[in-house]
Amino acid sequence: MEKRVFLAIFLCFAVLAVYQAYFAPKPPDQAPVAAGVTPSGTAAAPSPTATATPTPGTAAATPTQPAAKALVSDSTARDIVVETDSVRAVFSSAGAVLKNWQLKHFKGDEGAPLDLVPPDMPPNLARPFTLGTDDPAISNTLATALYRPSVDSLALGSSPGTLSFEYRDASGLSARKAFHFQPEGKPYNLTVDAEIDVSGAAHPVTLSWGPALGLGFKPDGSREVPVRALQYRDGKVERLTPSSLEKEPHYEGALRYTGVEEQYFLSVALPGTQNVQVNFQPLTLPVPNDPKSRTRSFIQYNVHLPGAASVPFFMGPKDFDVLHAVDIELVRAIDFGMFAWLVVPLLQALKWINGFLGNYGWSIIVLTLLINIAIFPLRHRSMVSMKKMQAVQPEVKAIQDRYAKYKVTDPERQKMNQEMMALYKQKGINPAGGCVPMLLTFPILLAFYNLLYSSIELRGAPFMWWIKDLSLRDPTFVTPVLMGATMFWQQKMMPSTADPVQQKMFLVLPIFFTFTFLWMPSGLVLYWLMSNLLAIGQQYLTTRMIGAPVRVVPAKTAARGNTTPGKS
């Protein structure tokens, strides 16, 4: 009974841990977007009020009336650069759209500031903050118009500031966009005000962000960057995969936030209590100039409001403290899993330790040590119980052999359980004593595991020697191999009451885990390696404290194996 419970718990833990690490959400295969896809992402299921928003380069595809003479516009397309302490933003007066949103404190794969706006997009796809309405002709005009900017450039530092664009033509069409940087001191927030009217009549507003986020792939070819739609409504966070968006791309109501996420970064609108409509569309595009013909995955989205819009956007890192300052519920954009309630204090502890050490690799080691000290009593109790079980295993085996000829449904098998429980009681052994204490440690271990997988603090954080980025795999595979070796060592040391077949199965798991962890972030591997080493040390300590188990030799009557149950 005990060995089956132990086996079930161990395998459940193994499956859950491997699923968390190896089967993290990935974008499913999608058909490449056709050339005629609409830029706003509403082609699959258009809203009854929101119409697809054309983008620069699509004017020829939509029959329009001759363009009205521009009364307020820019003379030529040009870039307007806005610099803050945290962001370098580049806007174009052609369409008054965002071309670059570079995060100064986060580096891309080539060492330059990370840009959240995907580069090299096809001309038929929207750029961030493309303005549209319910009239396709007006939307096309607004997407291709040259807007007059309020300034040629802005250098804001840590101060708030505003960049506005205006367009007006002889048909009576008037449009205005205003971008408010760092409202309330929030460095990655951008509040967008937009209004459209024709001859004084206001029109509904659609703001398209276009494809999000970043490159959509890793230049070294190690993996794709999975993206998901994300929104908060009715008190719940919804993470929508590309396959689910193919079935249902349109949502509306009071969405506290809505947009697109990847592992470490986020682009979301924050309508708050406003009723809005949002449309998503997944798409797959080829990697530019790639000899391997790889693809990259994105999700584009737009936000539609019935009148003039004033919508805050957050475009930045999934850093707990940063998100908390924007909206207390926005921290749930970080996918900490089912043990989020435990991950948060662990994250704060990790950051606190790093404040002293200044190296997240050593901080992981120290926090792993503290966690293992905290669970030491539970592990010790589990090991002691397992050693006691190991000591009486010959007697347990003798009892099982005596009843082996009876079927499971035979009433005589109940006597076997009664004899085993009597034996456990006589020896002072709790059959669940080896499992329950270890089971109580799993939430802590898995919470720390989820923390390291999701924490942006590890992105770009070096440890030492060859490990330059704890969020990437070990390029030499040294730490995964060491982790597998220590896991094998730990399994060999662990007291077990399992039969030889089950013991061999346990010894295969380290090999499986080693191959699994070859591609995992080195921060995760470092944590697992240290956990194994500390568990091995505790096993040695426990053995020293309680001594080697004394195997009890069963009585002759129990060892014969042919004694009729119930008779002497």
Secondary structure, 3 states (H helix, E strand, C coil): CHHHHHHHHHHHHHHHHHHHHHCCCCCCCCCCCCCCCCCCCCCCCCCCCCCCCCCCCCHHHCCCCCCCCEEECCCCCCEEEEEECCEEEEEECECCEEEEEEEEEEECCCCCEEECCCCCCCCCCCCCCEEECCCHHHHHHHHHCECEECCCEEEEECCCEEEEEEEEECCCEEEEEEEEECHHHCCCEEEEEEEEEECCEEECEEEEEEEECCCCECCCCCCECCCEEEEEECCEEEEECHHHHHHCCEEEEECCEEEEECCCEEEEECCCCCEEEEEEEEEEEECCCCCCCCEEEEEEEEEEECCCEEEEEEEEECCHHHHHHHCHHHHHHCCCHHHHHHHHHHHHHHHHHHHHHCCHHHHHHHHHHHHHHHCHHHHHHHHHHHHHHHHCHHHHHHHHHHCCCCCCCCCHHHHHHHHHHHHHHHHCCCCCCCCHHHHHHHHHHHHHHHHHHHCHHHCCCCCCCCCCCCCCCCCCCHHHHHHHHHHHHHHHHCCCCCCHHHHHHHHHHHHHHHHHHCCCCHHHHHHHHHHHHHHHHHHHHHHHHHCCCCCCCCCHHHHCCCCCCCCC
